Amino acid sequence: MENPKQKAKMYQCPKCHKHDLKRIVSKKNGKPYWICQGPTEVCDAIFSERDGEPLLLTFGDPDPTCPCPECNAPMRIVKGGQYGDYWSCTVYPKCKGALDIMPDGALPPLCPEDEEHGPMRIRPGKEGMRFLGCRRYPECTATLEIDGSPSKKQNGGEA
């Protein structure tokens, strides 16, 4: 029989490797998440929860050849996210810039209607089918199939 006063399992922050994580329940939506207990000047890591444990992410090194579409800072690959691996801005949480990684490992193509809108986002579609949509939706409704071909919607068919 388990002791209800048994000490909860501790997790070390995978970002700073110096402090433990603390479980918090959001007052806004009631969902739990984990934060690094270190000073925010040292580490500002926040992690989602999966199956009662922190969803630990692995952070790659900053890549100056991949600028953030929001602030132009270097981005880095984050592995183990809720929806898979992705590129994240190195100045997160001040900048929320993120880029999806295509199934072949490449960055998504630029918006076909206006390249200044930047790389497209992988979006969920009907019946679990994913597609690429402009990151400036609803201002821009450009879409592509994941393979880069025009979507049925753009060709006049039903999406």
Buried (B, 14 or more C-beta within 10 A) or exposed (E): EEEEEEEEEEBEBBBBEEBEBBBEEEEEEEEEBBBBEBEEEEBBBBBBBEEEEBBBBEBEEBEEEBBBBBBEBBBBBBEBBEEEBBBBBBBBEEBEBBBBBBEEEEBBEBBBBEEEBBBBBBBEBEEEEBBBBBBBBEEBEBBBBBEEEEBEBBEEEEE
